Amino acid sequence: MKLQYKIGGIAAVAVLMASCSMHDPYGDMVNVGDALPTVSLELGTTVVNAGDSVSFKGKYYTDGEHEPDHSEIWVLVSQTESAAATLRLTPSYAYSVSVGGTDTIRASQTVASYPHSEAEWNGHEFELNVKFPTSRTLRQLTWGNISEWDQEKFDSYYPENFSQGFVNTVVTSLTQDSTYYDDLRYVYVNYNFTTDQINGVIANYQNLNQNGELSQLVLTETADKSDIWYTKTTKEVQVEGPGGRPQTEEVPNVIGKYYIELVNGVSVYREVPLDYVAPDGVRLYDVYESSPWLFCRYDDNVGGIVTTVRSNYMPVFKDLISLIPFTDWIYDSVEGQYSVSFSRKYQLGVTFKVFDTDGNIGYTTDAFTIDLN
């Protein structure tokens, strides 16, 4: 059974509880007033390898008017699946998503029957010391952190839209604003986008490439990606030093100014030339040299230099990183493996039933469970 997203769990439980209160399958088998066998159960273990037998001690007795006939072990099988993936491509933005659920895959049914003759009287009640089998097909399954990608297994274990939903969330987080600016830059600089991929995205934004601004994103033989996406907040100038000797001095590399205007409650940055004369009451702040798609400025709120991607250019990078497949987002280059993990486990719900010669049934009502490895 393939893992699916689970919704409406509370409603499902409510329906189950309601159905239990309306229909008692054991009650249908006996008449009101019949004396039922009194039953108890002790499991020899709560964890066993699939395919191994489980030892147990069953105890029971009946009233003087009824004779025990045989006993049975009934087993309900539930399956629990969990699937997860972790982002590895970004250095600081951390993201992991997991889904899971538990389903009953086999209704309670008999797996073993024991004649009353196998039980011994211990002076107070009949005691049955025997075993019941488990299925080898219910072995626990784990898959993940693999060095070679297996799309067929991924598709069989994970929900249909898991990978696309994962990618959509990551791309949106990196491009909805500049909260993860450093991560977005890291992805551009370090991911091996092809020239065709970059040019394909640029073709959709010619209005932003009138003077070749976006064409700079295409890597050339002499360029380095970290130099293409850059900020240059200082520069060296020659000044006159002691004794009239020239010397080099580092000064702020300010290329413009900006001021903040409040429009409908939203702060709007207005860039102006260096020689702009601000009206009374308007404070100007420095703008520094950077790539065309960046806004590198002094921010009075943080008391330092802040760099963001200009809002009109952000869709370019959203389209670009959307080309990265799911497998590349989750690949751990340090460990050399894909960061996925899937598990499927089975649990048995055990009920011990005793039948007398008149067909009356006594059964355990406590929860007895066994986890299968």
VEXDREN-2710 file (C-alpha; in Angstrom, 1 decimal):
% VEXDREN-2710
k/r/px/py/pz
1/MET/0.0/0.0/0.0
2/LYS/1.5/3.3/-1.1
3/LEU/1.7/6.1/1.5
4/GLN/-0.8/8.8/1.0
5/TYR/-1.4/12.1/2.8
6/LYS/-3.9/11.6/5.6
7/ILE/-6.8/14.0/6.2
8/GLY/-9.9/13.9/8.1
9/GLY/-8.4/11.6/10.8
10/ILE/-10.6/12.9/13.6
11/ALA/-13.8/12.2/11.6
12/ALA/-12.5/8.7/10.7
13/VAL/-12.0/7.9/14.4
14/ALA/-15.4/9.3/15.3
15/VAL/-17.0/7.0/12.7
16/LEU/-15.0/4.1/13.9
17/MET/-16.1/4.7/17.5
18/ALA/-19.7/5.1/16.5
19/SER/-19.6/1.9/14.5
20/CYS/-18.2/0.0/17.4
21/SER/-20.9/1.2/19.7
22/MET/-23.6/0.1/17.2
23/HIS/-22.2/-3.3/16.3
24/ASP/-20.5/-6.0/18.5
25/PRO/-19.4/-8.9/16.3
26/TYR/-18.9/-11.1/19.3
27/GLY/-22.2/-10.2/20.9
28/ASP/-24.0/-11.4/17.8
29/MET/-22.6/-14.9/18.4
30/VAL/-24.2/-15.4/21.8
31/ASN/-27.5/-15.0/23.6
32/VAL/-28.0/-12.5/26.3
33/GLY/-27.5/-14.2/29.7
34/ASP/-25.1/-16.9/28.4
35/ALA/-22.1/-17.5/30.7
36/LEU/-19.0/-16.8/28.7
37/PRO/-15.6/-18.4/29.3
38/THR/-13.3/-16.2/31.4
39/VAL/-10.0/-15.5/29.5
40/SER/-6.6/-14.0/30.1
41/LEU/-3.4/-13.8/28.0
42/GLU/0.3/-13.3/28.6
43/LEU/2.6/-12.8/25.5
44/GLY/6.1/-14.2/25.7
45/THR/7.4/-11.1/23.8
46/THR/6.2/-7.8/22.3
47/VAL/8.8/-7.7/19.5
48/VAL/9.6/-10.6/17.1
49/ASN/11.2/-11.1/13.6
50/ALA/8.6/-11.5/10.9
51/GLY/8.1/-15.2/10.2
52/ASP/9.1/-16.3/13.8
53/SER/6.5/-17.8/16.1
54/VAL/5.3/-16.1/19.3
55/SER/5.0/-18.0/22.5
56/PHE/2.1/-17.1/24.8
57/LYS/0.3/-18.3/27.9
58/GLY/-3.5/-18.4/27.7
59/LYS/-5.6/-19.0/30.7
60/TYR/-9.3/-19.7/30.9
61/TYR/-12.2/-21.4/32.8
62/THR/-15.9/-21.8/32.4
63/ASP/-18.8/-22.3/34.8
64/GLY/-19.9/-25.7/35.9
65/GLU/-22.6/-25.9/33.2
66/HIS/-20.3/-25.4/30.2
67/GLU/-17.2/-27.3/28.9
68/PRO/-14.4/-25.6/26.9
69/ASP/-14.1/-26.8/23.3
70/HIS/-11.1/-25.0/21.8
71/SER/-9.2/-21.7/21.7
72/GLU/-8.0/-19.5/18.9
73/ILE/-5.5/-16.7/18.3
74/TRP/-6.9/-13.8/16.2
75/VAL/-4.6/-11.2/14.7
76/LEU/-5.2/-7.8/13.3
77/VAL/-2.4/-6.3/11.1
78/SER/-1.7/-2.6/11.0
79/GLN/0.9/-0.9/8.8
80/THR/2.8/2.3/9.7
81/GLU/4.7/4.2/7.0
82/SER/6.8/7.3/7.2
83/ALA/8.6/9.1/4.4
84/ALA/11.0/12.1/4.8
85/ALA/13.4/14.2/2.8
86/THR/15.9/16.9/3.8
87/LEU/17.3/19.9/1.9
88/ARG/21.0/19.8/1.4
89/LEU/21.8/22.2/-1.4
90/THR/21.6/25.4/0.8
91/PRO/24.2/26.2/3.5
92/SER/22.0/27.9/6.1
93/TYR/18.3/27.5/5.1
94/ALA/17.2/24.3/6.7
95/TYR/14.1/22.4/5.5
96/SER/12.9/18.9/6.0
97/VAL/9.4/17.4/5.4
98/SER/7.9/14.1/6.5
99/VAL/4.6/12.4/6.0
100/GLY/3.2/9.3/7.5
101/GLY/0.2/7.3/8.6
102/THR/-1.1/4.1/10.1
103/ASP/-3.7/1.8/8.4
104/THR/-5.3/-1.5/9.2
105/ILE/-4.3/-3.7/6.3
106/ARG/-5.8/-6.9/7.5
107/ALA/-8.9/-7.2/9.7
108/SER/-8.7/-9.5/12.7
109/GLN/-8.8/-13.1/11.7
110/THR/-7.8/-16.5/13.2
111/VAL/-4.2/-17.6/12.7
112/ALA/-4.1/-20.6/15.0
113/SER/-6.5/-22.9/16.8
114/TYR/-5.8/-25.2/19.7
115/PRO/-8.0/-28.1/21.0
116/HIS/-8.9/-27.9/24.6
117/SER/-6.9/-31.1/25.2
118/GLU/-3.7/-29.1/24.9
119/ALA/-4.5/-27.1/28.0
120/GLU/-3.6/-28.2/31.5
121/TRP/-5.5/-27.6/34.7
122/ASN/-3.3/-25.7/37.2
123/GLY/-5.7/-26.0/40.1
124/HIS/-7.6/-22.8/39.4
125/GLU/-8.0/-22.6/35.6
126/PHE/-6.9/-24.1/32.4
127/GLU/-3.5/-23.0/31.1
128/LEU/-2.3/-23.2/27.5
129/ASN/1.4/-22.7/26.8
130/VAL/1.9/-22.7/23.0
131/LYS/2.9/-20.6/20.0
132/PHE/1.3/-18.9/17.0
133/PRO/2.9/-18.1/13.7
134/THR/3.7/-14.7/12.1
135/SER/4.1/-14.0/8.4
136/ARG/7.4/-13.5/6.7
137/THR/5.8/-11.1/4.3
138/LEU/5.4/-8.6/7.1
139/ARG/9.0/-7.8/7.5
140/GLN/10.0/-4.2/8.3
141/LEU/11.2/-2.2/5.3
142/THR/13.7/0.7/5.4
143/TRP/15.1/2.7/2.5
144/GLY/17.1/5.9/2.4
145/ASN/20.3/7.8/2.4
146/ILE/21.3/6.1/-0.8
147/SER/24.3/6.7/-3.0
148/GLU/22.5/5.9/-6.3
149/TRP/19.0/7.3/-7.0
150/ASP/16.2/4.8/-7.6
151/GLN/13.2/6.6/-9.1
152/GLU/11.1/3.5/-9.2
153/LYS/11.4/2.8/-5.5
154/PHE/10.9/6.5/-4.7
155/ASP/7.7/6.5/-6.7
156/SER/6.4/3.4/-5.0
157/TYR/7.2/4.6/-1.4
158/TYR/6.4/8.3/-1.5
159/PRO/3.1/10.2/-2.2
160/GLU/2.6/11.2/-5.8
161/ASN/3.2/15.0/-5.4
162/PHE/5.8/14.8/-2.6
163/SER/8.9/15.8/-4.7
164/GLN/7.1/18.7/-6.5
165/GLY/5.6/20.0/-3.3
166/PHE/9.1/19.9/-1.7
167/VAL/10.7/21.8/-4.5
168/ASN/7.9/24.4/-4.6
169/THR/8.3/25.1/-0.9
170/VAL/12.1/25.5/-1.2
171/VAL/11.9/27.8/-4.3
172/THR/9.2/30.0/-2.7
173/SER/11.1/30.3/0.5
174/LEU/14.3/31.4/-1.3
175/THR/12.6/33.9/-3.6
176/GLN/9.6/35.4/-1.8
177/ASP/11.9/38.0/-0.3
178/SER/15.6/38.3/0.6
179/THR/15.4/36.6/3.9
180/TYR/17.5/33.8/2.5
181/TYR/19.7/36.1/0.3
182/ASP/22.9/34.2/1.1
183/ASP/21.4/30.9/0.3
184/LEU/19.9/32.1/-3.0
185/ARG/23.3/33.5/-4.0
186/TYR/25.0/30.2/-3.0
187/VAL/22.7/28.2/-5.2
188/TYR/23.4/30.4/-8.2
189/VAL/27.1/30.4/-7.7
190/ASN/27.5/26.7/-6.8
191/TYR/24.9/24.9/-8.9
192/ASN/25.9/23.9/-12.4
193/PHE/23.2/25.6/-14.5
194/THR/23.8/25.1/-18.2
195/THR/24.1/28.1/-20.6
196/ASP/20.9/27.0/-22.3
197/GLN/19.0/27.0/-19.0
198/ILE/20.2/30.5/-18.1
199/ASN/19.5/31.9/-21.6
200/GLY/16.1/30.2/-21.7
201/VAL/15.1/32.1/-18.5
202/ILE/16.6/35.4/-19.7
203/ALA/14.6/35.2/-22.9
204/ASN/11.4/35.6/-20.9
205/TYR/12.7/38.8/-19.3
206/GLN/14.0/40.9/-22.1
207/ASN/12.6/44.0/-20.5
208/LEU/15.2/43.6/-17.7
209/ASN/18.0/42.9/-20.2
210/GLN/17.9/46.0/-22.3
211/ASN/21.6/46.8/-21.7
212/GLY/22.7/43.2/-21.1
213/GLU/22.2/43.2/-17.4
214/LEU/20.9/39.6/-17.2
215/SER/23.3/38.4/-19.8
216/GLN/26.0/38.8/-17.2
217/LEU/24.5/35.7/-15.5
218/VAL/25.9/33.5/-18.3
219/LEU/29.3/32.2/-17.3
220/THR/32.1/32.9/-19.7
221/GLU/35.5/31.3/-19.9
222/THR/37.2/34.1/-18.0
223/ALA/34.4/34.9/-15.5
224/ASP/33.7/33.4/-12.1
225/LYS/30.2/33.1/-10.8
226/SER/31.1/34.7/-7.5
227/ASP/32.4/37.7/-9.4
228/ILE/29.2/37.9/-11.5
229/TRP/27.0/38.1/-8.4
230/TYR/28.9/40.7/-6.4
231/THR/28.9/43.7/-4.1
232/LYS/31.7/46.2/-3.9
233/THR/31.2/48.5/-0.9
234/THR/34.7/49.9/-0.8
235/LYS/37.3/51.1/-3.4
236/GLU/40.9/52.2/-3.3
237/VAL/41.9/55.7/-4.1
238/GLN/45.2/57.6/-4.3
239/VAL/45.6/60.3/-1.7
240/GLU/48.4/62.5/-0.6
241/GLY/50.2/61.2/2.4
242/PRO/52.8/62.5/4.7
243/GLY/55.5/64.5/3.0
244/GLY/53.3/64.8/-0.1
245/ARG/53.9/61.2/-1.0
246/PRO/50.9/59.4/-2.7
247/GLN/49.4/56.5/-0.8
248/THR/46.4/54.2/-1.2
249/GLU/43.4/54.6/0.9
250/GLU/40.2/52.5/1.1
251/VAL/37.0/54.5/1.0
252/PRO/33.3/53.7/0.7
253/ASN/32.3/52.9/-2.9
254/VAL/29.1/54.9/-3.0
255/ILE/27.5/55.2/-6.4
256/GLY/24.2/56.8/-5.5
257/LYS/21.7/57.7/-2.8
258/TYR/18.2/56.7/-1.8
259/TYR/15.5/57.8/0.5
260/ILE/12.4/56.1/2.0
261/GLU/8.9/57.1/1.2
262/LEU/5.9/55.7/2.9
263/VAL/3.2/54.8/0.4
264/ASN/-0.1/53.3/1.7
265/GLY/1.8/52.2/4.8
266/VAL/4.5/50.5/2.8
267/SER/8.1/51.7/2.7
268/VAL/9.3/52.4/-0.8
269/TYR/12.9/53.0/-1.7
270/ARG/13.5/55.9/-4.0
271/GLU/17.0/55.8/-5.7
272/VAL/18.5/59.1/-6.7
273/PRO/21.9/60.3/-8.1
274/LEU/24.8/61.2/-5.9
275/ASP/24.3/64.9/-6.5
276/TYR/20.6/64.8/-5.6
277/VAL/19.6/67.6/-3.2
278/ALA/17.0/66.2/-0.8
279/PRO/14.1/68.4/0.3
280/ASP/14.0/69.4/3.9
281/GLY/13.1/66.6/6.3
282/VAL/14.2/63.9/3.8
283/ARG/17.2/61.8/4.8
284/LEU/19.5/60.3/2.2
285/TYR/21.3/57.0/2.5
286/ASP/24.2/55.5/0.6
287/VAL/23.9/53.0/-2.3
288/TYR/26.9/50.9/-3.1
289/GLU/28.2/49.2/-6.3
290/SER/26.7/45.8/-7.0
291/SER/25.4/43.5/-9.7
292/PRO/22.4/45.1/-11.6
293/TRP/19.9/42.8/-9.9
294/LEU/21.1/43.7/-6.4
295/PHE/20.3/46.6/-4.1
296/CYS/23.3/47.1/-1.8
297/ARG/22.6/49.9/0.6
298/TYR/23.2/51.3/4.1
299/ASP/20.2/50.5/6.3
300/ASP/19.7/52.7/9.3
301/ASN/17.5/50.1/11.0
302/VAL/20.4/47.6/11.2
303/GLY/23.1/50.2/11.4
304/GLY/25.1/48.7/8.5
305/ILE/25.1/47.6/4.9
306/VAL/22.3/45.3/3.6
307/THR/22.1/43.6/0.2
308/THR/18.8/42.3/-1.3
309/VAL/17.7/41.1/-4.7
310/ARG/15.6/43.8/-6.4
311/SER/12.0/42.8/-6.5
312/ASN/11.6/43.2/-10.2
313/TYR/14.5/40.7/-10.8
314/MET/13.4/38.1/-8.2
315/PRO/11.1/36.3/-10.7
316/VAL/14.2/35.7/-12.9
317/PHE/15.9/33.7/-10.1
318/LYS/12.7/32.0/-9.1
319/ASP/12.4/30.6/-12.7
320/LEU/16.1/29.7/-12.7
321/ILE/16.2/27.7/-9.5
322/SER/12.9/26.1/-10.4
323/LEU/14.9/24.2/-13.0
324/ILE/16.8/22.3/-10.3
325/PRO/15.3/18.8/-9.9
326/PHE/14.3/17.4/-6.6
327/THR/17.2/15.0/-6.4
328/ASP/19.7/17.8/-6.6
329/TRP/18.1/19.7/-3.8
330/ILE/18.4/16.8/-1.5
331/TYR/21.8/15.5/-2.5
332/ASP/24.4/15.6/0.3
333/SER/27.7/16.2/-1.6
334/VAL/29.7/15.7/1.6
335/GLU/28.3/12.3/2.3
336/GLY/27.7/11.4/-1.3
337/GLN/24.1/10.3/-0.8
338/TYR/20.5/11.5/-1.2
339/SER/18.8/12.6/2.0
340/VAL/15.6/10.6/1.9
341/SER/14.3/8.0/4.4
342/PHE/11.4/5.7/4.2
343/SER/10.2/3.0/6.6
344/ARG/7.3/0.6/6.7
345/LYS/6.5/-1.3/9.9
346/TYR/3.9/-3.8/10.9
347/GLN/2.2/-4.3/14.2
348/LEU/0.0/-7.2/15.3
349/GLY/-3.1/-6.7/17.5
350/VAL/-3.6/-10.1/19.3
351/THR/-6.9/-11.4/20.7
352/PHE/-7.2/-14.7/22.5
353/LYS/-10.6/-16.4/22.2
354/VAL/-12.0/-19.5/24.0
355/PHE/-15.1/-21.3/22.7
356/ASP/-17.2/-23.7/24.8
357/THR/-19.1/-26.6/23.5
358/ASP/-22.3/-24.5/23.2
359/GLY/-20.6/-22.0/21.0
360/ASN/-20.2/-19.3/23.6
361/ILE/-17.0/-17.2/23.2
362/GLY/-14.9/-15.5/25.8
363/TYR/-12.1/-13.2/24.6
364/THR/-9.5/-10.8/25.8
365/THR/-10.4/-7.1/25.7
366/ASP/-7.0/-5.7/26.7
367/ALA/-4.7/-4.4/24.0
368/PHE/-2.0/-6.9/23.2
369/THR/0.4/-5.8/20.4
370/ILE/3.5/-7.2/18.8
371/ASP/5.9/-5.3/16.7
372/LEU/7.5/-7.1/13.7
373/ASN/11.0/-6.6/12.6
END
